[in-house]
Amino acid sequence: MNKASNYLESSSISSQSATEKILKVLKTEGPKTAGILAQILGMTGEGARLHLLKLAEEGLVQATSESKGVGRPTLNWSLTAAGNARFPNTHSDLSVQLLNTIKAELGEQVLEQIIDRRGEEVLNRYAEELKDCLTLEEKINRFATIRYREGYIASCQKDELGYLLIENHCPICAAATATPAICRSEFQILKRVLGNEVDVKRVDHILEGARRCAYRITLI
């Protein structure tokens, strides 16, 4: 392979890496201007704009104009539905088909019983992984780590109100959309695994149009 080929291959890999990083920032942190993206990713503003324009041509991002007084409007870039789809929903088609088949053949009540049984199994697994946590903060952080590993791109923030557990992606979104009982089960799992000494409220919900699911956790 000659030097020109090496350069082109390296440039292509670099460009792909940059665009994937842009998609991940927009997924985890929400809409951003090209300038802010450039600062986060350590590139020039022009470089960030070029990557964003390429992603827009591919239908993965979109720009929304925001006016802030005098001067040119600010362009905030965010993911489109196609951009969000770049983050996998685990076996989504098969899951939805199975859920619909169970509902059609056995009825809604049996489906909910199956979901409850699955919830108990997940709860027991989480409880086992959290059993050596000594503080609430350690437990929440461990839970976020587990959920990140499972594809939820989860993180935890501590503030003056308590804790905010954020899940920037839902790998079971298609199944939860088809059967909302799954989402209710997931919420109950979180409340039960954290214990009776805390209050948990969902403050953002992907199924209601938010870009993420987020839970406010406070001591009772």
N, C-alpha and C positions, 0 to 999 in steps of 0.2 A: 504493500500500500504506500503511495507516495505522500509527500508532505501536504499537498492540496487536499487529498482525500482524508488524511488525518485531521486537518483543520475543519473540514466540513462536518465530519462525524462528531468532533468535539463540540463544534458550535451547535449542532442539532441537539446533542445530549444536554448542553447547557441551557438551551432555550426550553426544552421539555421540562427540565428540572425547575426552571423559573416559573413556568406557567402552572405546574403542579403546586408549587409553593403559594402562588397567588390564589389558586382555587382553595387551598387549605386555609389560608388566612381569612378569606371571605366567608368560608364555612364556619370557622371557629369564632371569628370576631365580628362578623356582620359587615355591612357596607363600609367601604373605605374610598377615599380619594386616591388618585394616582400618586400624588405626592407622599401621602402617608404610607402607601404600599411600598414606595421606593425607599423610604426610611427604614421600614421594618425589614425589607429584604436586602438592603445594602446595595441598591442599584440607582442609576440616575432616574430622574423623573421622566425623561424622554423614553428611556428603556422600559419603564413600567407602563407608560402609555401605549407603546408599541405592542407589548405583550397583551394588554387589555383589549386593544383593537383587534388583535388576532383572535383572542378568545371570544370577542363579540361576534366576529364573522362566523365563528363555529357555533354560535348560539348558546355559549356557556355562561356568559356574563351580560349584564345590561347596565346602562348608566341612567341615573335619575338626576335631573337638574334641580338644584336647591339654591334659592336666592337668599342672600344674607346682606340686605341693605345695598349700599352703593358698590358698584363694581360688577364684574362678570359673575354669573351664577357658578356655583360649585357643582362639579359632577361627582356624584357618589356611585361607586360601582358595587354591584351585588350579583349573586348567583341567580341564574334562571332555573327553571324546573329541570332543564337538561344538565345544568351545572351541578345541581344537587344530586342528580341521578348518577354522577360520576363516583359518588360515595356509595358503596354497595349496600343494598337491602338484602339481607341473607336469605337466599333461596325464596325470593318473594313470590314468584309465579306459582311454584309448587305449594308453598304455604297457603296461599289464597285458595288454590284449587282444593286442597285437602279440607280446609275449613268449610268451604261451600258444600263439599260433598257430605261432610259430617252433618252439617245443618240440614241439608236436604233429606238425607237418609234416616237420621236419628233424631232430629229436632233440636231446637234452640237450647232446651234445658240440658240435654246430654252434652252439647258442645260446651256450655258453661261449666258443667261438672268436670269435663276434661281440662278446661283452662284452669279451674281451681286446683285440680290435682297437679298440673304442671307447675302452678304457682307455689304449691307446698314443696315440691322438689327443688325448685330454684331457691326458695327461702332457706331450706335446710343446707344447701350448698354454700350460700352466702354466709349463713351463721357459722358454719364450720371454718370458713376462711377468716372470719372476723373475731373468732372466739378469744384470741390472745390480745385484742386491742384493749388498752387500759383506760383510755379517755374517749369522750365523744368525738373530739377533733381527729384523733387517730382512726376511729371507726369510719368517720365520713371520708377521710382521705383514702383509706384502704378501699372503701366501697367505690370511690371514684376511679381508683386504679383498676379495680376489677372490671368496672363498666367500660373503661377506656380499652382494656384488653379485648372486650367483647364487641368492640366496634362502635360504641356510643360517643367516642371522642369526648369523654367526660372530664370535668375538672371541678375543683372546689375552691371557693373564695371565702375568707373570713372577714367580717366587717363588724360595725358597731351593733348591728341587729342580730348577729349570730353567724349563720353560714348560708352560702348559696351554692347548691349543687347544680352544675350546668351540664347538660347533655346536648352537644352540638349536632349530633346525628342520631337517627333512630334506625338501626339495621332491620327492625321488624315493622317498619312503618306501613308497608303494604298490608301485612296481616292485621295490624291494629286498625287500619282504616276499614278493612272488610269486617272486622269483628271488634267493636269498641271494648268488649269485655276484657280483651287482652290488655288494653291500656289501663283499665281499672285495676286489673290484677297486678300489673307492674307497680302502680302507685301504692297498693296495699303492701306489696313486698317491701318497698322502701320504708314505709311507716313502721312495719313490724320489725324489720331487721335493725332499725335504729333504736327501738325501745320506747317505753311509755313515758320516759322523762323529757321527750321532745315533741314539739308540734311541727308538722310538715304541711306546707301549702304549696301547690303547684302555681307558679306565677307566670310561666310561659308554657305554651303547649303547641307542638308542631301540628297536631291535628286540627287546631283552631286557627291555623295560618301563621303562627310564629315561626321564626327561623330556627328555633331551638326549643327544647324542654328545659325548664329551670324550676328548682324547688327551694323555697325559703325554709330553713330549719332553725328553730329557736327552742331554747330551754323553756320548759313549762314552769 
